[in-house]
Amino acid sequence: MNYLHIHQKIDKLTLPLPYWVYIDGSPMGIMKHDANIQLPNGTYSLGIWLVFRLWKWKFRLGKELRIMMLNGDIDVEFWHDEPIWDTIFNVDLVIWLLTCFIDIPSPWNIVYHVLRDGFFVLWLIRLCRKRTEYLTINIEE
């Protein structure tokens, strides 16, 4: 039997998110850091998806690809490659926490809200366009 080793590459400032692992369209489980799956020889469809629900709708962000298991193990490493959006989110989170304790003066609070809402709309549009290619996956045999 061969092993499929799946590893999530995590930056220092980002929290690991739980991802669903699918093999041939069937969910194998949820992983947060690493997963090891024992598979026989064959060709499989591997899907790694961040799945979340919003009321009755289910949204998926991730990627799906074909892998061929021959005699040997396969190492799969994945990550999302959006450092600019992560930085914008982290700065916005710090500013939001500060606004819980202090008030931003009048012209700057309007500028902050316009920029925050504008970046949020741009981020949503980008996610909708890129939702099936959200992850970068590296395969080593």
C-alpha positions in Angstrom: 0.0 0.0 0.0 1.1 3.5 -0.8 0.7 6.6 1.4 -0.5 10.0 0.4 1.0 12.6 2.8 -0.8 15.9 2.7 0.8 18.9 4.4 -0.5 22.5 4.8 2.2 25.1 4.4 1.5 27.9 7.0 3.0 31.3 7.2 3.9 32.8 10.6 1.0 35.3 10.7 -1.8 33.1 9.4 -3.9 30.6 11.4 -4.3 27.1 9.9 -7.8 26.6 8.6 -9.6 23.2 8.4 -9.8 21.8 4.9 -11.9 19.0 3.5 -9.9 16.3 1.7 -11.8 14.5 -1.1 -10.7 11.5 -3.0 -12.7 10.7 -6.2 -15.4 13.0 -5.0 -15.9 11.3 -1.6 -15.0 13.2 1.6 -12.1 11.5 3.5 -12.2 13.9 6.4 -11.2 17.3 7.7 -7.5 18.2 8.1 -5.9 21.1 9.9 -2.1 20.5 9.6 -1.2 17.1 8.1 -3.0 14.1 6.8 -1.8 10.6 5.8 -4.0 8.4 3.6 -3.3 4.9 2.6 -4.3 4.1 -1.0 -3.7 1.2 -3.4 -2.1 1.7 -6.8 -4.3 3.7 -9.2 -5.3 7.1 -10.5 -7.3 9.3 -8.1 -8.9 12.7 -8.1 -7.6 14.6 -5.1 -9.6 17.6 -3.9 -8.6 20.0 -1.1 -11.4 22.4 -0.3 -12.2 25.0 2.3 -15.9 24.5 2.7 -18.2 26.9 4.5 -21.9 27.4 4.7 -23.9 30.7 4.6 -27.4 29.8 5.6 -28.5 27.2 3.1 -25.8 27.8 0.5 -22.4 26.0 0.5 -19.3 27.7 -0.8 -16.0 25.9 -1.7 -12.6 27.4 -2.2 -9.7 25.1 -3.2 -8.4 22.9 -5.9 -8.8 19.5 -7.5 -6.2 17.6 -9.4 -5.5 14.0 -10.7 -2.7 12.0 -9.0 -1.3 8.6 -9.9 -0.3 6.3 -7.1 2.3 3.9 -8.2 4.8 2.0 -6.0 5.9 4.7 -3.5 4.6 7.5 -1.4 3.4 10.9 -2.6 3.9 14.1 -0.7 1.4 16.9 -1.4 2.0 20.4 0.1 -0.6 23.1 -0.4 -1.0 26.8 0.5 -2.9 29.9 -0.5 -0.7 32.5 -2.1 -2.3 35.8 -1.1 0.2 37.7 1.1 -1.1 41.1 0.1 -4.7 40.2 1.1 -3.4 38.6 4.4 -1.5 41.8 5.2 -4.6 44.0 4.4 -6.7 41.8 6.6 -4.3 41.8 9.5 -3.9 45.6 9.4 -7.7 46.0 9.2 -8.1 43.6 12.2 -5.7 45.7 14.3 -7.4 49.0 13.4 -10.8 47.4 14.1 -9.6 46.3 17.6 -8.3 49.8 18.2 -11.6 51.4 17.3 -13.2 49.3 20.0 -11.3 51.3 22.6 -10.7 54.7 20.9 -12.6 56.9 18.4 -10.9 57.8 15.1 -11.4 61.5 14.4 -14.1 62.6 12.0 -12.5 62.7 8.5 -10.3 59.6 9.1 -13.1 57.3 10.3 -15.0 57.9 7.0 -11.8 57.2 5.0 -11.2 54.0 7.0 -14.7 52.7 6.4 -14.7 53.5 2.7 -11.3 51.8 2.2 -12.3 48.8 4.3 -15.6 48.3 2.4 -13.9 48.9 -0.9 -11.2 46.3 -0.2 -13.9 43.8 1.0 -15.8 44.2 -2.3 -12.7 43.7 -4.3 -11.7 40.6 -2.2 -15.2 39.1 -2.7 -15.0 39.6 -6.5 -11.6 38.1 -6.6 -12.7 35.1 -4.6 -15.7 34.5 -6.9 -13.4 34.5 -10.0 -10.7 32.4 -8.4 -12.6 29.9 -6.2 -11.5 26.7 -8.1 -7.9 27.8 -8.3 -7.6 29.2 -4.8 -4.8 26.9 -3.6 -1.3 26.2 -4.9 -0.4 22.6 -4.7 3.1 21.1 -5.0 3.4 17.3 -5.5 6.6 15.4 -4.8 7.0 11.7 -5.4 
